[in-house]
Every structure is written in C-alpha cells, then in structure tokens.
C-alpha cells in the first residue's frame, strides 16, 4: 500500500486479473440488503479516532447525541485458486433519516484479508467523508470547502481519490481530475438538503470499461456522461477509480 500526501491516495492490489475484474463487477452494485452482522469495525474505528461515547443499538453504531447510525455486514464472497474476494455492505443513516448505501469489494489470499481490504477501501474512499459530514465536523483528516452549485452557496466534502490497478506500480495520478469533479457539479440543480455522489470509473486496454455516477444512491445518467468525457488517463493495464463526495 502506498499513501500519497495532499488530496490523493492510491491502493494497489497485486493479484490476478480475474480477481481484479471481479472487484470491478462488485464495485458499487445495488442489491437488496442482507441480514446485518458484526459492527465491531465501526466501534473500533470510532474509538480509535477519539470518540468515547460510542454505542450500539437496533439501528447500528452511533455516537451519543448524534442520530447518525452505521451498519456493516458481509454480503458475499468468491474464491479463486490463490485468492478471495469479499463484498461488504455499508449503510449510514444520516440525521434526516435517509441512508447512504455502499457495496464495497476487497481481495486477499484469505477471506478475512479480503474483508479487511474492503474495509480499507471504504475508509480511504468514503468513511472520512461520512465522519466529517455527519459525525465530527472538526475531523482534521478531512477538509470542507465552500463552492457555488447552481448559483447557491454550498459546502463540498471531497474525499480522497481511491485508485487500484492490476499490478503494484501502474495506477495513474488522478489528482488533476479533482478540479473537473468540482466543475461538473457546479451547474447541477440540487435541492437544499444534503446530497452524496459516488463516481466509479474503470479503464482497460485504453478504453472505458465502466463509468457510473450515483446521486443519493440512484443512477444519474447526466453526471455519468459528463464524468465519462473527462480526460481520464489511457492505460493498457486495468485500473479503477472511486470518488465519494458529500454536498451540504
């Protein structure tokens, strides 16, 4: 794993292409929810970030005095000759009662390592944005910025750009694309409530393998087309990018 300072972080998986392509298939799928399982991941993470009043109730993991609830569970897994993939479901009930739903995949040489990989994926791409936006507005690990969207002043919480590739040394630099993400959002007619956007893009043999953008969990064809037309790096080798954003 390699962490790049400033706004960009990348995570590279040295695994066979079949396993990586399985991750591509699983990334961000919309499916019915499984029965919730252990939420220890959220409890441990929150306590590790200084939260002393963490609790678990019927709605999930929370922090005292805050209506936000967090849940996670193993949704599915696959085994290959020398590797495993795991898909975890993450649900975040935000203060207005709506839910952010994320299906996140990981890989490893055991099922446990694949689950841990998925958790790393979620933390690096999504959870710091969620934590800053809904649980701790003073979190120093994530910044907020003022932005104008559709003529209205808003607050943008732009998470780290998460990229992974087939090998250990070829994920392209995605930092220049972050300004394009901001520009694409500027004319979108968003309502006054909080919104969340997820971008998933995959390249293989210098061609678009996948481009999908969701707004508040729903597919958004207009944003998908705009993101697809961005100047993405053309690489022969497979790579995939995920970007999570909250607009307040």
Sine and cosine of phi, psi and omega as CSV:
sin_phi,cos_phi,sin_psi,cos_psi,sin_omega,cos_omega
0.00,0.00,0.63,-0.78,0.02,-1.00
-0.74,-0.67,0.82,-0.57,0.05,-1.00
-0.98,-0.19,0.83,-0.56,0.02,-1.00
-0.98,-0.19,0.77,-0.64,-0.04,-1.00
-0.89,0.46,0.00,-1.00,-0.06,-1.00
0.92,0.40,-0.79,-0.61,-0.17,-0.99
-0.99,-0.12,-0.14,0.99,-0.15,-0.99
-0.91,-0.42,0.73,-0.69,0.12,-0.99
-0.76,-0.66,0.56,-0.83,0.04,-1.00
-0.77,-0.64,0.50,-0.86,0.06,-1.00
-0.76,-0.65,0.83,-0.56,-0.09,-1.00
-0.92,-0.39,0.70,-0.72,0.01,-1.00
-0.92,-0.39,0.85,-0.53,0.05,-1.00
-1.00,-0.03,0.99,0.12,-0.04,-1.00
-0.67,-0.74,0.17,-0.99,-0.02,-1.00
-0.93,0.38,0.42,-0.91,-0.08,-1.00
-0.89,0.46,-0.56,0.83,-0.01,-1.00
-0.88,0.48,-0.65,0.76,0.03,-1.00
-0.93,0.37,-0.64,0.77,0.01,-1.00
-0.90,0.43,-0.66,0.76,0.01,-1.00
-0.92,0.39,-0.53,0.85,0.11,-0.99
-0.89,0.45,-0.64,0.77,0.08,-1.00
-0.86,0.51,-0.65,0.76,0.03,-1.00
-0.87,0.50,-0.67,0.74,-0.01,-1.00
-0.91,0.41,-0.63,0.77,-0.08,-1.00
-0.98,0.19,-0.44,0.90,-0.14,-0.99
-0.83,0.56,0.94,-0.35,0.17,-0.99
0.98,0.21,0.36,0.93,-0.01,-1.00
-0.92,0.39,0.52,-0.86,0.05,-1.00
-0.97,-0.23,0.90,-0.44,-0.06,-1.00
-0.59,-0.81,0.18,-0.98,0.05,-1.00
-0.95,0.32,0.48,-0.88,-0.12,-0.99
-0.98,0.22,0.62,-0.79,0.13,-0.99
-0.99,0.12,0.02,-1.00,0.10,-1.00
-0.94,0.33,0.80,-0.60,-0.04,-1.00
-0.86,0.51,0.63,-0.78,0.05,-1.00
-0.90,-0.44,-0.59,-0.80,-0.13,-0.99
-0.89,0.46,0.66,-0.75,0.09,-1.00
-0.91,-0.42,0.33,0.94,-0.03,-1.00
-0.87,0.49,-0.51,0.86,0.01,-1.00
-0.83,0.56,-0.75,0.67,-0.01,-1.00
-0.92,0.39,-0.67,0.75,0.00,-1.00
-0.86,0.50,-0.75,0.66,-0.02,-1.00
-0.90,0.44,-0.68,0.73,-0.03,-1.00
-0.90,0.44,-0.73,0.69,-0.03,-1.00
-0.90,0.44,-0.69,0.72,0.03,-1.00
-0.90,0.44,-0.59,0.80,0.04,-1.00
-0.92,0.38,-0.31,0.95,0.04,-1.00
-0.98,-0.21,0.34,0.94,0.15,-0.99
1.00,-0.03,0.08,1.00,0.02,-1.00
-0.99,0.16,0.88,-0.48,-0.06,-1.00
-0.99,-0.13,-0.27,0.96,-0.06,-1.00
-0.93,-0.37,0.79,0.61,0.02,-1.00
-1.00,0.06,0.67,-0.75,0.01,-1.00
-0.60,-0.80,0.22,-0.97,0.06,-1.00
-0.81,-0.59,0.78,-0.63,0.09,-1.00
-0.77,-0.64,-0.21,-0.98,-0.06,-1.00
-0.90,0.44,-0.37,0.93,-0.02,-1.00
-1.00,-0.04,-0.19,0.98,0.01,-1.00
0.75,-0.66,-0.39,-0.92,-0.03,-1.00
-1.00,-0.04,0.69,-0.73,0.00,-1.00
-0.59,-0.81,0.06,-1.00,0.09,-1.00
-0.88,-0.47,0.71,-0.71,-0.07,-1.00
-0.78,0.62,0.74,-0.68,0.02,-1.00
1.00,0.08,0.04,1.00,-0.03,-1.00
-0.80,-0.61,0.77,-0.64,-0.04,-1.00
-0.97,0.22,-0.14,0.99,0.00,-1.00
-0.91,0.42,0.67,-0.74,0.05,-1.00
-0.77,-0.64,0.57,-0.82,-0.07,-1.00
-0.84,-0.54,0.69,-0.72,0.06,-1.00
-0.65,-0.76,0.53,-0.85,0.10,-1.00
-0.55,-0.84,0.42,-0.91,0.04,-1.00
-0.32,-0.95,0.36,-0.93,0.12,-0.99
-0.98,0.21,0.84,-0.54,-0.02,-1.00
-1.00,-0.07,-0.63,0.78,-0.01,-1.00
-0.17,-0.99,0.23,-0.97,0.02,-1.00
-0.48,-0.88,0.34,-0.94,0.06,-1.00
-0.67,-0.74,0.54,-0.84,0.05,-1.00
-0.89,-0.46,0.59,-0.81,0.07,-1.00
-0.85,-0.53,-0.08,-1.00,-0.05,-1.00
-0.85,0.53,-0.72,0.69,-0.06,-1.00
-0.80,-0.60,0.28,0.96,-0.06,-1.00
-0.41,-0.91,0.21,-0.98,0.04,-1.00
-0.75,-0.66,0.45,-0.90,0.23,-0.97
-0.83,-0.56,0.54,-0.84,0.02,-1.00
-0.72,-0.70,0.63,-0.78,0.07,-1.00
-0.91,-0.42,0.83,-0.55,0.03,-1.00
-0.95,-0.31,0.58,-0.82,0.10,-1.00
-0.98,-0.21,0.79,-0.62,0.07,-1.00
-0.89,-0.46,0.75,-0.66,0.05,-1.00
-0.80,-0.60,0.75,-0.66,0.01,-1.00
-0.82,-0.57,0.93,-0.37,0.09,-1.00
-1.00,0.05,0.91,-0.41,-0.06,-1.00
-1.00,0.07,0.19,-0.98,-0.13,-0.99
-0.82,0.57,-0.49,0.87,0.00,-1.00
-1.00,0.09,0.08,1.00,0.09,-1.00
0.99,-0.13,-0.26,0.97,0.05,-1.00
-0.97,0.26,0.29,-0.96,-0.03,-1.00
-0.85,-0.52,0.73,-0.68,0.23,-0.97
-1.00,0.08,0.80,-0.59,-0.02,-1.00
-0.87,-0.49,0.81,-0.58,-0.01,-1.00
-0.77,-0.64,0.76,-0.65,0.16,-0.99
-0.95,-0.33,0.90,-0.44,-0.16,-0.99
-0.82,-0.57,0.71,-0.70,-0.06,-1.00
-0.95,-0.30,0.42,-0.91,0.08,-1.00
-0.56,-0.83,0.25,-0.97,0.00,-1.00
-0.71,-0.70,0.36,-0.93,0.02,-1.00
-0.03,-1.00,0.07,-1.00,-0.01,-1.00
-1.00,0.02,0.13,0.99,0.18,-0.98
-0.53,-0.85,0.29,-0.96,0.00,-1.00
-0.89,0.46,-0.65,0.76,0.01,-1.00
-0.89,0.46,-0.67,0.75,0.02,-1.00
-0.92,0.39,-0.56,0.83,0.05,-1.00
-0.92,0.40,-0.66,0.75,0.05,-1.00
-0.90,0.44,-0.68,0.74,0.02,-1.00
-0.89,0.45,-0.60,0.80,0.04,-1.00
-0.89,0.45,-0.66,0.76,0.03,-1.00
-0.90,0.44,-0.60,0.80,0.03,-1.00
-0.92,0.39,-0.63,0.77,0.09,-1.00
-0.87,0.49,-0.71,0.70,0.06,-1.00
-0.80,0.60,-0.77,0.64,-0.05,-1.00
-0.90,0.43,-0.69,0.72,-0.01,-1.00
-0.89,0.45,-0.74,0.68,-0.08,-1.00
-0.94,0.34,-0.53,0.85,-0.09,-1.00
-0.99,-0.15,-0.50,0.86,-0.21,-0.98
-0.80,-0.60,-0.69,0.72,-0.27,-0.96
-0.93,0.36,-0.58,0.81,0.04,-1.00
-0.90,0.44,-0.55,0.83,0.06,-1.00
-0.91,0.41,-0.71,0.70,0.02,-1.00
-0.89,0.46,-0.72,0.70,-0.04,-1.00
-0.88,0.47,-0.73,0.69,0.01,-1.00
-0.92,0.40,-0.63,0.77,-0.11,-0.99
-0.97,0.26,-0.57,0.82,-0.18,-0.98
-0.81,-0.58,-0.26,0.97,-0.08,-1.00
-0.86,-0.50,-0.60,0.80,-0.05,-1.00
-0.53,-0.85,0.99,-0.13,-0.05,-1.00
-0.94,0.34,-0.12,0.99,0.02,-1.00
-0.96,-0.27,0.18,0.98,-0.01,-1.00
-0.85,0.53,0.88,-0.48,-0.06,-1.00
-0.97,0.25,-0.19,0.98,-0.04,-1.00
-0.99,0.14,-0.21,0.98,-0.05,-1.00
-0.69,-0.72,0.70,-0.71,0.00,-1.00
-0.98,-0.22,0.30,-0.95,0.16,-0.99
-0.86,-0.51,0.40,-0.92,0.04,-1.00
-0.59,-0.81,0.51,-0.86,0.06,-1.00
-0.99,0.15,0.64,-0.76,-0.04,-1.00
-0.51,-0.86,0.45,-0.89,0.09,-1.00
-0.97,-0.25,0.83,-0.56,0.02,-1.00
-0.82,-0.58,0.85,-0.52,-0.03,-1.00
0.80,0.60,0.63,0.78,0.06,-1.00
0.99,0.16,0.04,1.00,-0.05,-1.00
-0.91,-0.43,0.63,-0.77,0.05,-1.00
-0.94,0.34,0.78,-0.63,0.02,-1.00
-0.71,-0.70,0.14,-0.99,0.08,-1.00
-0.91,-0.42,0.79,-0.61,-0.03,-1.00
-0.95,-0.30,0.78,-0.63,0.10,-0.99
-0.91,-0.42,0.99,-0.16,-0.10,-1.00
-0.98,-0.20,0.94,-0.35,-0.06,-1.00
-0.95,0.30,0.10,-1.00,0.07,-1.00
-0.91,0.42,0.57,-0.82,0.03,-1.00
-0.99,0.11,0.87,-0.48,-0.13,-0.99
-0.97,-0.22,0.83,-0.56,-0.01,-1.00
-0.73,-0.68,0.58,-0.82,0.10,-1.00
-0.61,-0.79,0.49,-0.87,-0.05,-1.00
-0.71,-0.70,0.02,-1.00,-0.06,-1.00
-0.94,0.34,-0.55,0.83,-0.04,-1.00
-0.87,-0.50,-0.11,-0.99,-0.15,-0.99
-1.00,-0.02,-0.06,1.00,-0.17,-0.98
-0.65,-0.76,0.45,0.89,-0.12,-0.99
-0.72,-0.69,0.10,0.99,0.03,-1.00
-0.91,0.40,0.83,-0.55,-0.04,-1.00
-0.96,0.29,0.32,-0.95,0.01,-1.00
-0.96,0.27,0.85,-0.52,-0.03,-1.00
-0.98,-0.20,-0.03,1.00,-0.08,-1.00
-0.81,0.59,-0.68,0.73,-0.02,-1.00
-0.88,0.48,-0.38,0.93,-0.04,-1.00
-0.97,0.24,-0.30,0.96,-0.09,-1.00
-0.89,0.45,-0.59,0.81,0.06,-1.00
-0.92,0.39,-0.56,0.83,0.07,-1.00
-0.90,0.44,-0.62,0.78,0.04,-1.00
-0.86,0.50,-0.68,0.74,0.02,-1.00
-0.88,0.47,-0.70,0.72,-0.04,-1.00
-0.91,0.42,-0.62,0.79,0.00,-1.00
-0.89,0.45,-0.57,0.82,-0.02,-1.00
-0.98,0.22,-0.37,0.93,-0.16,-0.99
-0.85,0.53,-0.57,0.82,0.00,-1.00
-1.00,-0.09,0.04,1.00,-0.11,-0.99
-0.95,0.32,0.79,-0.61,-0.03,-1.00
-0.98,0.18,0.97,0.23,0.00,-1.00
-0.99,0.13,0.57,-0.82,0.11,-0.99
-0.95,0.32,0.11,-0.99,-0.08,-1.00
-0.95,0.30,-0.28,0.96,-0.02,-1.00
-0.96,0.29,0.18,-0.98,0.04,-1.00
-0.94,0.33,0.61,-0.79,0.01,-1.00
-0.75,-0.66,0.41,-0.91,0.08,-1.00
-0.75,-0.66,0.61,-0.79,-0.06,-1.00
-0.79,-0.61,0.70,-0.71,0.10,-1.00
-0.83,-0.56,0.77,-0.64,0.04,-1.00
-0.92,-0.38,0.78,-0.63,0.11,-0.99
-0.79,-0.61,0.80,-0.60,-0.02,-1.00
-0.69,-0.72,0.68,-0.73,0.05,-1.00
-0.72,-0.69,0.64,-0.77,0.00,-1.00
-0.83,-0.55,0.62,-0.78,0.11,-0.99
-0.46,-0.89,0.74,-0.67,-0.06,-1.00
0.82,0.58,0.65,0.76,0.05,-1.00
0.89,0.46,0.37,0.93,0.02,-1.00
-0.80,-0.61,0.41,-0.91,0.03,-1.00
-0.94,0.33,0.87,-0.49,0.05,-1.00
-1.00,-0.07,-0.55,0.84,0.02,-1.00
-0.38,-0.92,0.66,-0.75,0.19,-0.98
-0.58,-0.82,0.88,-0.48,-0.03,-1.00
-0.58,-0.82,0.72,-0.69,0.06,-1.00
-0.79,-0.61,0.78,-0.63,0.08,-1.00
-0.91,-0.41,0.55,-0.84,0.07,-1.00
-0.85,-0.53,0.89,-0.45,-0.04,-1.00
0.81,0.59,0.73,0.69,0.04,-1.00
0.98,0.22,-0.17,0.99,-0.06,-1.00
-0.97,-0.23,0.58,-0.81,0.05,-1.00
-0.85,0.53,0.64,-0.77,0.02,-1.00
-0.80,-0.61,0.99,-0.11,-0.07,-1.00
-0.86,0.52,-0.61,0.79,-0.03,-1.00
-0.91,0.41,-0.73,0.68,0.03,-1.00
-0.92,0.39,-0.59,0.81,0.04,-1.00
-0.87,0.49,-0.71,0.71,0.00,-1.00
-0.91,0.41,-0.65,0.76,0.02,-1.00
-0.89,0.45,-0.67,0.74,0.01,-1.00
-0.93,0.38,-0.62,0.79,0.00,-1.00
-0.87,0.50,-0.53,0.85,-0.05,-1.00
-1.00,0.08,0.01,1.00,0.03,-1.00
-0.93,0.37,0.34,-0.94,-0.02,-1.00
-0.98,0.21,0.92,0.39,0.01,-1.00
-0.92,0.38,0.57,-0.82,0.07,-1.00
-0.87,0.49,0.68,-0.73,0.06,-1.00
-0.99,-0.10,0.90,-0.44,-0.03,-1.00
-0.76,-0.65,0.61,-0.79,0.09,-1.00
-0.93,0.38,-0.61,0.79,-0.03,-1.00
-0.99,0.17,0.50,-0.87,0.03,-1.00
-0.89,0.45,0.68,-0.73,0.25,-0.97
-0.54,-0.84,0.42,-0.91,0.00,-1.00
-0.70,-0.71,0.58,-0.81,-0.04,-1.00
-0.79,-0.62,0.62,-0.78,0.10,-0.99
-0.75,-0.66,0.71,-0.71,0.03,-1.00
-0.73,-0.68,0.78,-0.62,0.03,-1.00
-0.89,-0.45,0.69,-0.72,-0.11,-0.99
-0.66,-0.75,0.63,-0.78,0.18,-0.98
-0.87,-0.50,0.69,-0.73,0.08,-1.00
-0.89,-0.45,0.84,-0.54,-0.01,-1.00
-0.93,-0.37,0.00,0.00,0.00,0.00
